[in-house]
Amino acid sequence: MCLVRLPHSAAVARQATRTTMRCWGLPEDSTADAELVACELVTNAVLHSGRLDTQEPGHCRLTLARPAPDTVRIEVFDGSMARPAKREPREDETGGRGLILVAAVAADWGVIRHRDGKTVWALLKV
């Protein structure tokens, strides 16, 4: 699914993920985890893959796949080469916990670099 790089795309990603997981007949707890991961990865693509421009926002791409019956792979591609990094936000910060949350619910996650950007992926066991 191609998404514009604007803040509302995280909600679109969450809804698309929920619909896909339900169509696959997967449990609600797995669906909630997948929604969280998709939302966080899209949010990172929106916030950290270049200047936000409402006139020409650019795009990112969300992909969900089932490489095995008990596994869901969530990928978000964006046009930035900047590698995402988990960090330890201060207690009073309202952001900066996305990759900590992804790491907490995913069996594994990582980054694949491409000539024209990167894909951040996460595997969930369902």
Chimera marker file (.cmm) of the C-alpha trace (Angstrom):
<marker_set name="trace">
<marker id="1" x="0.000" y="0.000" z="0.000" r="1" g="1" b="0" radius="0.5"/>
<marker id="2" x="1.432" y="3.356" z="-1.028" r="1" g="1" b="0" radius="0.5"/>
<marker id="3" x="0.959" y="6.091" z="1.577" r="1" g="1" b="0" radius="0.5"/>
<marker id="4" x="1.669" y="9.805" z="1.450" r="1" g="1" b="0" radius="0.5"/>
<marker id="5" x="4.289" y="10.902" z="3.966" r="1" g="1" b="0" radius="0.5"/>
<marker id="6" x="1.874" y="12.849" z="6.164" r="1" g="1" b="0" radius="0.5"/>
<marker id="7" x="0.951" y="12.246" z="9.820" r="1" g="1" b="0" radius="0.5"/>
<marker id="8" x="-2.536" y="10.868" z="9.064" r="1" g="1" b="0" radius="0.5"/>
<marker id="9" x="-0.950" y="7.968" z="7.147" r="1" g="1" b="0" radius="0.5"/>
<marker id="10" x="-0.152" y="6.204" z="10.422" r="1" g="1" b="0" radius="0.5"/>
<marker id="11" x="-3.879" y="5.846" z="11.086" r="1" g="1" b="0" radius="0.5"/>
<marker id="12" x="-4.429" y="4.606" z="7.521" r="1" g="1" b="0" radius="0.5"/>
<marker id="13" x="-1.664" y="2.016" z="8.049" r="1" g="1" b="0" radius="0.5"/>
<marker id="14" x="-3.250" y="0.916" z="11.323" r="1" g="1" b="0" radius="0.5"/>
<marker id="15" x="-6.663" y="0.413" z="9.665" r="1" g="1" b="0" radius="0.5"/>
<marker id="16" x="-5.199" y="-1.408" z="6.647" r="1" g="1" b="0" radius="0.5"/>
<marker id="17" x="-3.243" y="-3.702" z="8.956" r="1" g="1" b="0" radius="0.5"/>
<marker id="18" x="-6.336" y="-4.426" z="11.081" r="1" g="1" b="0" radius="0.5"/>
<marker id="19" x="-8.362" y="-5.269" z="7.960" r="1" g="1" b="0" radius="0.5"/>
<marker id="20" x="-5.628" y="-7.523" z="6.544" r="1" g="1" b="0" radius="0.5"/>
<marker id="21" x="-5.113" y="-9.404" z="9.813" r="1" g="1" b="0" radius="0.5"/>
<marker id="22" x="-8.867" y="-9.975" z="10.156" r="1" g="1" b="0" radius="0.5"/>
<marker id="23" x="-9.086" y="-11.201" z="6.554" r="1" g="1" b="0" radius="0.5"/>
<marker id="24" x="-6.315" y="-13.668" z="7.382" r="1" g="1" b="0" radius="0.5"/>
<marker id="25" x="-8.349" y="-14.810" z="10.401" r="1" g="1" b="0" radius="0.5"/>
<marker id="26" x="-5.603" y="-14.022" z="12.898" r="1" g="1" b="0" radius="0.5"/>
<marker id="27" x="-6.213" y="-13.512" z="16.627" r="1" g="1" b="0" radius="0.5"/>
<marker id="28" x="-7.078" y="-10.104" z="18.063" r="1" g="1" b="0" radius="0.5"/>
<marker id="29" x="-3.925" y="-9.904" z="20.233" r="1" g="1" b="0" radius="0.5"/>
<marker id="30" x="-1.747" y="-10.508" z="17.172" r="1" g="1" b="0" radius="0.5"/>
<marker id="31" x="-3.784" y="-7.928" z="15.274" r="1" g="1" b="0" radius="0.5"/>
<marker id="32" x="-3.164" y="-5.316" z="17.980" r="1" g="1" b="0" radius="0.5"/>
<marker id="33" x="0.589" y="-5.996" z="17.871" r="1" g="1" b="0" radius="0.5"/>
<marker id="34" x="0.644" y="-5.782" z="14.076" r="1" g="1" b="0" radius="0.5"/>
<marker id="35" x="-1.292" y="-2.499" z="14.143" r="1" g="1" b="0" radius="0.5"/>
<marker id="36" x="1.203" y="-1.069" z="16.638" r="1" g="1" b="0" radius="0.5"/>
<marker id="37" x="4.203" y="-2.106" z="14.542" r="1" g="1" b="0" radius="0.5"/>
<marker id="38" x="2.748" y="-0.817" z="11.262" r="1" g="1" b="0" radius="0.5"/>
<marker id="39" x="1.747" y="2.473" z="12.868" r="1" g="1" b="0" radius="0.5"/>
<marker id="40" x="5.172" y="3.006" z="14.449" r="1" g="1" b="0" radius="0.5"/>
<marker id="41" x="7.108" y="2.140" z="11.281" r="1" g="1" b="0" radius="0.5"/>
<marker id="42" x="4.958" y="4.431" z="9.141" r="1" g="1" b="0" radius="0.5"/>
<marker id="43" x="5.251" y="7.199" z="11.733" r="1" g="1" b="0" radius="0.5"/>
<marker id="44" x="9.045" y="6.873" z="11.588" r="1" g="1" b="0" radius="0.5"/>
<marker id="45" x="8.958" y="7.051" z="7.794" r="1" g="1" b="0" radius="0.5"/>
<marker id="46" x="6.810" y="10.183" z="7.951" r="1" g="1" b="0" radius="0.5"/>
<marker id="47" x="8.864" y="11.950" z="10.617" r="1" g="1" b="0" radius="0.5"/>
<marker id="48" x="12.420" y="10.898" z="9.813" r="1" g="1" b="0" radius="0.5"/>
<marker id="49" x="12.741" y="10.374" z="6.064" r="1" g="1" b="0" radius="0.5"/>
<marker id="50" x="13.039" y="13.993" z="5.030" r="1" g="1" b="0" radius="0.5"/>
<marker id="51" x="11.439" y="17.359" z="5.493" r="1" g="1" b="0" radius="0.5"/>
<marker id="52" x="7.666" y="17.262" z="5.879" r="1" g="1" b="0" radius="0.5"/>
<marker id="53" x="6.111" y="19.167" z="3.000" r="1" g="1" b="0" radius="0.5"/>
<marker id="54" x="2.323" y="19.238" z="2.764" r="1" g="1" b="0" radius="0.5"/>
<marker id="55" x="2.485" y="20.414" z="-0.864" r="1" g="1" b="0" radius="0.5"/>
<marker id="56" x="4.746" y="17.541" z="-2.005" r="1" g="1" b="0" radius="0.5"/>
<marker id="57" x="4.904" y="15.105" z="0.900" r="1" g="1" b="0" radius="0.5"/>
<marker id="58" x="6.512" y="12.152" z="-0.838" r="1" g="1" b="0" radius="0.5"/>
<marker id="59" x="5.502" y="8.559" z="-0.242" r="1" g="1" b="0" radius="0.5"/>
<marker id="60" x="6.259" y="5.461" z="1.756" r="1" g="1" b="0" radius="0.5"/>
<marker id="61" x="5.061" y="1.921" z="1.163" r="1" g="1" b="0" radius="0.5"/>
<marker id="62" x="3.533" y="-0.501" z="3.675" r="1" g="1" b="0" radius="0.5"/>
<marker id="63" x="3.645" y="-4.221" z="2.901" r="1" g="1" b="0" radius="0.5"/>
<marker id="64" x="2.208" y="-7.072" z="4.951" r="1" g="1" b="0" radius="0.5"/>
<marker id="65" x="3.029" y="-10.680" z="4.153" r="1" g="1" b="0" radius="0.5"/>
<marker id="66" x="2.754" y="-14.145" z="5.680" r="1" g="1" b="0" radius="0.5"/>
<marker id="67" x="6.061" y="-15.892" z="5.000" r="1" g="1" b="0" radius="0.5"/>
<marker id="68" x="4.865" y="-18.794" z="7.203" r="1" g="1" b="0" radius="0.5"/>
<marker id="69" x="1.493" y="-19.708" z="8.737" r="1" g="1" b="0" radius="0.5"/>
<marker id="70" x="2.620" y="-18.479" z="12.168" r="1" g="1" b="0" radius="0.5"/>
<marker id="71" x="4.490" y="-15.377" z="10.969" r="1" g="1" b="0" radius="0.5"/>
<marker id="72" x="3.513" y="-11.926" z="9.733" r="1" g="1" b="0" radius="0.5"/>
<marker id="73" x="6.125" y="-9.686" z="8.122" r="1" g="1" b="0" radius="0.5"/>
<marker id="74" x="5.496" y="-5.948" z="8.142" r="1" g="1" b="0" radius="0.5"/>
<marker id="75" x="7.675" y="-3.722" z="5.956" r="1" g="1" b="0" radius="0.5"/>
<marker id="76" x="7.783" y="0.019" z="5.401" r="1" g="1" b="0" radius="0.5"/>
<marker id="77" x="9.875" y="1.418" z="2.562" r="1" g="1" b="0" radius="0.5"/>
<marker id="78" x="10.836" y="5.094" z="2.384" r="1" g="1" b="0" radius="0.5"/>
<marker id="79" x="13.213" y="7.088" z="0.227" r="1" g="1" b="0" radius="0.5"/>
<marker id="80" x="15.642" y="7.985" z="3.015" r="1" g="1" b="0" radius="0.5"/>
<marker id="81" x="19.006" y="6.339" z="3.571" r="1" g="1" b="0" radius="0.5"/>
<marker id="82" x="19.002" y="7.358" z="7.269" r="1" g="1" b="0" radius="0.5"/>
<marker id="83" x="19.070" y="4.253" z="9.429" r="1" g="1" b="0" radius="0.5"/>
<marker id="84" x="16.513" y="4.217" z="12.256" r="1" g="1" b="0" radius="0.5"/>
<marker id="85" x="17.964" y="3.862" z="15.723" r="1" g="1" b="0" radius="0.5"/>
<marker id="86" x="16.430" y="2.789" z="18.986" r="1" g="1" b="0" radius="0.5"/>
<marker id="87" x="17.057" y="5.395" z="21.622" r="1" g="1" b="0" radius="0.5"/>
<marker id="88" x="16.327" y="5.942" z="25.275" r="1" g="1" b="0" radius="0.5"/>
<marker id="89" x="14.043" y="8.980" z="25.514" r="1" g="1" b="0" radius="0.5"/>
<marker id="90" x="13.893" y="11.034" z="28.668" r="1" g="1" b="0" radius="0.5"/>
<marker id="91" x="10.914" y="10.466" z="30.917" r="1" g="1" b="0" radius="0.5"/>
<marker id="92" x="9.375" y="13.826" z="29.974" r="1" g="1" b="0" radius="0.5"/>
<marker id="93" x="9.647" y="13.261" z="26.203" r="1" g="1" b="0" radius="0.5"/>
<marker id="94" x="6.420" y="12.436" z="24.391" r="1" g="1" b="0" radius="0.5"/>
<marker id="95" x="8.080" y="10.601" z="21.492" r="1" g="1" b="0" radius="0.5"/>
<marker id="96" x="11.091" y="8.451" z="20.737" r="1" g="1" b="0" radius="0.5"/>
<marker id="97" x="9.718" y="5.100" z="21.889" r="1" g="1" b="0" radius="0.5"/>
<marker id="98" x="8.555" y="3.677" z="18.560" r="1" g="1" b="0" radius="0.5"/>
<marker id="99" x="11.406" y="1.268" z="17.908" r="1" g="1" b="0" radius="0.5"/>
<marker id="100" x="11.464" y="0.243" z="21.573" r="1" g="1" b="0" radius="0.5"/>
<marker id="101" x="7.815" y="-0.793" z="21.166" r="1" g="1" b="0" radius="0.5"/>
<marker id="102" x="8.518" y="-2.550" z="17.866" r="1" g="1" b="0" radius="0.5"/>
<marker id="103" x="11.386" y="-4.505" z="19.439" r="1" g="1" b="0" radius="0.5"/>
<marker id="104" x="9.175" y="-5.428" z="22.398" r="1" g="1" b="0" radius="0.5"/>
<marker id="105" x="6.406" y="-7.054" z="20.331" r="1" g="1" b="0" radius="0.5"/>
<marker id="106" x="8.338" y="-8.322" z="17.281" r="1" g="1" b="0" radius="0.5"/>
<marker id="107" x="10.248" y="-11.590" z="17.122" r="1" g="1" b="0" radius="0.5"/>
<marker id="108" x="12.855" y="-9.719" z="15.063" r="1" g="1" b="0" radius="0.5"/>
<marker id="109" x="13.243" y="-6.484" z="13.138" r="1" g="1" b="0" radius="0.5"/>
<marker id="110" x="15.833" y="-4.807" z="10.961" r="1" g="1" b="0" radius="0.5"/>
<marker id="111" x="16.683" y="-2.584" z="8.042" r="1" g="1" b="0" radius="0.5"/>
<marker id="112" x="17.468" y="-3.331" z="4.408" r="1" g="1" b="0" radius="0.5"/>
<marker id="113" x="19.191" y="-0.566" z="2.473" r="1" g="1" b="0" radius="0.5"/>
<marker id="114" x="18.427" y="0.010" z="-1.197" r="1" g="1" b="0" radius="0.5"/>
<marker id="115" x="19.883" y="2.409" z="-3.761" r="1" g="1" b="0" radius="0.5"/>
<marker id="116" x="16.798" y="4.568" z="-3.444" r="1" g="1" b="0" radius="0.5"/>
<marker id="117" x="16.017" y="4.279" z="0.265" r="1" g="1" b="0" radius="0.5"/>
<marker id="118" x="15.476" y="1.632" z="2.901" r="1" g="1" b="0" radius="0.5"/>
<marker id="119" x="12.972" y="-0.905" z="4.135" r="1" g="1" b="0" radius="0.5"/>
<marker id="120" x="12.384" y="-1.303" z="7.858" r="1" g="1" b="0" radius="0.5"/>
<marker id="121" x="10.850" y="-4.699" z="8.620" r="1" g="1" b="0" radius="0.5"/>
<marker id="122" x="9.500" y="-6.593" z="11.591" r="1" g="1" b="0" radius="0.5"/>
<marker id="123" x="8.469" y="-10.229" z="12.058" r="1" g="1" b="0" radius="0.5"/>
<marker id="124" x="5.591" y="-11.090" z="14.365" r="1" g="1" b="0" radius="0.5"/>
<marker id="125" x="4.756" y="-14.587" z="15.557" r="1" g="1" b="0" radius="0.5"/>
<marker id="126" x="1.006" y="-15.194" z="15.545" r="1" g="1" b="0" radius="0.5"/>
<link id1="1" id2="2" r="1" g="1" b="0" radius="0.2"/>
<link id1="2" id2="3" r="1" g="1" b="0" radius="0.2"/>
<link id1="3" id2="4" r="1" g="1" b="0" radius="0.2"/>
<link id1="4" id2="5" r="1" g="1" b="0" radius="0.2"/>
<link id1="5" id2="6" r="1" g="1" b="0" radius="0.2"/>
<link id1="6" id2="7" r="1" g="1" b="0" radius="0.2"/>
<link id1="7" id2="8" r="1" g="1" b="0" radius="0.2"/>
<link id1="8" id2="9" r="1" g="1" b="0" radius="0.2"/>
<link id1="9" id2="10" r="1" g="1" b="0" radius="0.2"/>
<link id1="10" id2="11" r="1" g="1" b="0" radius="0.2"/>
<link id1="11" id2="12" r="1" g="1" b="0" radius="0.2"/>
<link id1="12" id2="13" r="1" g="1" b="0" radius="0.2"/>
<link id1="13" id2="14" r="1" g="1" b="0" radius="0.2"/>
<link id1="14" id2="15" r="1" g="1" b="0" radius="0.2"/>
<link id1="15" id2="16" r="1" g="1" b="0" radius="0.2"/>
<link id1="16" id2="17" r="1" g="1" b="0" radius="0.2"/>
<link id1="17" id2="18" r="1" g="1" b="0" radius="0.2"/>
<link id1="18" id2="19" r="1" g="1" b="0" radius="0.2"/>
<link id1="19" id2="20" r="1" g="1" b="0" radius="0.2"/>
<link id1="20" id2="21" r="1" g="1" b="0" radius="0.2"/>
<link id1="21" id2="22" r="1" g="1" b="0" radius="0.2"/>
<link id1="22" id2="23" r="1" g="1" b="0" radius="0.2"/>
<link id1="23" id2="24" r="1" g="1" b="0" radius="0.2"/>
<link id1="24" id2="25" r="1" g="1" b="0" radius="0.2"/>
<link id1="25" id2="26" r="1" g="1" b="0" radius="0.2"/>
<link id1="26" id2="27" r="1" g="1" b="0" radius="0.2"/>
<link id1="27" id2="28" r="1" g="1" b="0" radius="0.2"/>
<link id1="28" id2="29" r="1" g="1" b="0" radius="0.2"/>
<link id1="29" id2="30" r="1" g="1" b="0" radius="0.2"/>
<link id1="30" id2="31" r="1" g="1" b="0" radius="0.2"/>
<link id1="31" id2="32" r="1" g="1" b="0" radius="0.2"/>
<link id1="32" id2="33" r="1" g="1" b="0" radius="0.2"/>
<link id1="33" id2="34" r="1" g="1" b="0" radius="0.2"/>
<link id1="34" id2="35" r="1" g="1" b="0" radius="0.2"/>
<link id1="35" id2="36" r="1" g="1" b="0" radius="0.2"/>
<link id1="36" id2="37" r="1" g="1" b="0" radius="0.2"/>
<link id1="37" id2="38" r="1" g="1" b="0" radius="0.2"/>
<link id1="38" id2="39" r="1" g="1" b="0" radius="0.2"/>
<link id1="39" id2="40" r="1" g="1" b="0" radius="0.2"/>
<link id1="40" id2="41" r="1" g="1" b="0" radius="0.2"/>
<link id1="41" id2="42" r="1" g="1" b="0" radius="0.2"/>
<link id1="42" id2="43" r="1" g="1" b="0" radius="0.2"/>
<link id1="43" id2="44" r="1" g="1" b="0" radius="0.2"/>
<link id1="44" id2="45" r="1" g="1" b="0" radius="0.2"/>
<link id1="45" id2="46" r="1" g="1" b="0" radius="0.2"/>
<link id1="46" id2="47" r="1" g="1" b="0" radius="0.2"/>
<link id1="47" id2="48" r="1" g="1" b="0" radius="0.2"/>
<link id1="48" id2="49" r="1" g="1" b="0" radius="0.2"/>
<link id1="49" id2="50" r="1" g="1" b="0" radius="0.2"/>
<link id1="50" id2="51" r="1" g="1" b="0" radius="0.2"/>
<link id1="51" id2="52" r="1" g="1" b="0" radius="0.2"/>
<link id1="52" id2="53" r="1" g="1" b="0" radius="0.2"/>
<link id1="53" id2="54" r="1" g="1" b="0" radius="0.2"/>
<link id1="54" id2="55" r="1" g="1" b="0" radius="0.2"/>
<link id1="55" id2="56" r="1" g="1" b="0" radius="0.2"/>
<link id1="56" id2="57" r="1" g="1" b="0" radius="0.2"/>
<link id1="57" id2="58" r="1" g="1" b="0" radius="0.2"/>
<link id1="58" id2="59" r="1" g="1" b="0" radius="0.2"/>
<link id1="59" id2="60" r="1" g="1" b="0" radius="0.2"/>
<link id1="60" id2="61" r="1" g="1" b="0" radius="0.2"/>
<link id1="61" id2="62" r="1" g="1" b="0" radius="0.2"/>
<link id1="62" id2="63" r="1" g="1" b="0" radius="0.2"/>
<link id1="63" id2="64" r="1" g="1" b="0" radius="0.2"/>
<link id1="64" id2="65" r="1" g="1" b="0" radius="0.2"/>
<link id1="65" id2="66" r="1" g="1" b="0" radius="0.2"/>
<link id1="66" id2="67" r="1" g="1" b="0" radius="0.2"/>
<link id1="67" id2="68" r="1" g="1" b="0" radius="0.2"/>
<link id1="68" id2="69" r="1" g="1" b="0" radius="0.2"/>
<link id1="69" id2="70" r="1" g="1" b="0" radius="0.2"/>
<link id1="70" id2="71" r="1" g="1" b="0" radius="0.2"/>
<link id1="71" id2="72" r="1" g="1" b="0" radius="0.2"/>
<link id1="72" id2="73" r="1" g="1" b="0" radius="0.2"/>
<link id1="73" id2="74" r="1" g="1" b="0" radius="0.2"/>
<link id1="74" id2="75" r="1" g="1" b="0" radius="0.2"/>
<link id1="75" id2="76" r="1" g="1" b="0" radius="0.2"/>
<link id1="76" id2="77" r="1" g="1" b="0" radius="0.2"/>
<link id1="77" id2="78" r="1" g="1" b="0" radius="0.2"/>
<link id1="78" id2="79" r="1" g="1" b="0" radius="0.2"/>
<link id1="79" id2="80" r="1" g="1" b="0" radius="0.2"/>
<link id1="80" id2="81" r="1" g="1" b="0" radius="0.2"/>
<link id1="81" id2="82" r="1" g="1" b="0" radius="0.2"/>
<link id1="82" id2="83" r="1" g="1" b="0" radius="0.2"/>
<link id1="83" id2="84" r="1" g="1" b="0" radius="0.2"/>
<link id1="84" id2="85" r="1" g="1" b="0" radius="0.2"/>
<link id1="85" id2="86" r="1" g="1" b="0" radius="0.2"/>
<link id1="86" id2="87" r="1" g="1" b="0" radius="0.2"/>
<link id1="87" id2="88" r="1" g="1" b="0" radius="0.2"/>
<link id1="88" id2="89" r="1" g="1" b="0" radius="0.2"/>
<link id1="89" id2="90" r="1" g="1" b="0" radius="0.2"/>
<link id1="90" id2="91" r="1" g="1" b="0" radius="0.2"/>
<link id1="91" id2="92" r="1" g="1" b="0" radius="0.2"/>
<link id1="92" id2="93" r="1" g="1" b="0" radius="0.2"/>
<link id1="93" id2="94" r="1" g="1" b="0" radius="0.2"/>
<link id1="94" id2="95" r="1" g="1" b="0" radius="0.2"/>
<link id1="95" id2="96" r="1" g="1" b="0" radius="0.2"/>
<link id1="96" id2="97" r="1" g="1" b="0" radius="0.2"/>
<link id1="97" id2="98" r="1" g="1" b="0" radius="0.2"/>
<link id1="98" id2="99" r="1" g="1" b="0" radius="0.2"/>
<link id1="99" id2="100" r="1" g="1" b="0" radius="0.2"/>
<link id1="100" id2="101" r="1" g="1" b="0" radius="0.2"/>
<link id1="101" id2="102" r="1" g="1" b="0" radius="0.2"/>
<link id1="102" id2="103" r="1" g="1" b="0" radius="0.2"/>
<link id1="103" id2="104" r="1" g="1" b="0" radius="0.2"/>
<link id1="104" id2="105" r="1" g="1" b="0" radius="0.2"/>
<link id1="105" id2="106" r="1" g="1" b="0" radius="0.2"/>
<link id1="106" id2="107" r="1" g="1" b="0" radius="0.2"/>
<link id1="107" id2="108" r="1" g="1" b="0" radius="0.2"/>
<link id1="108" id2="109" r="1" g="1" b="0" radius="0.2"/>
<link id1="109" id2="110" r="1" g="1" b="0" radius="0.2"/>
<link id1="110" id2="111" r="1" g="1" b="0" radius="0.2"/>
<link id1="111" id2="112" r="1" g="1" b="0" radius="0.2"/>
<link id1="112" id2="113" r="1" g="1" b="0" radius="0.2"/>
<link id1="113" id2="114" r="1" g="1" b="0" radius="0.2"/>
<link id1="114" id2="115" r="1" g="1" b="0" radius="0.2"/>
<link id1="115" id2="116" r="1" g="1" b="0" radius="0.2"/>
<link id1="116" id2="117" r="1" g="1" b="0" radius="0.2"/>
<link id1="117" id2="118" r="1" g="1" b="0" radius="0.2"/>
<link id1="118" id2="119" r="1" g="1" b="0" radius="0.2"/>
<link id1="119" id2="120" r="1" g="1" b="0" radius="0.2"/>
<link id1="120" id2="121" r="1" g="1" b="0" radius="0.2"/>
<link id1="121" id2="122" r="1" g="1" b="0" radius="0.2"/>
<link id1="122" id2="123" r="1" g="1" b="0" radius="0.2"/>
<link id1="123" id2="124" r="1" g="1" b="0" radius="0.2"/>
<link id1="124" id2="125" r="1" g="1" b="0" radius="0.2"/>
<link id1="125" id2="126" r="1" g="1" b="0" radius="0.2"/>
</marker_set>
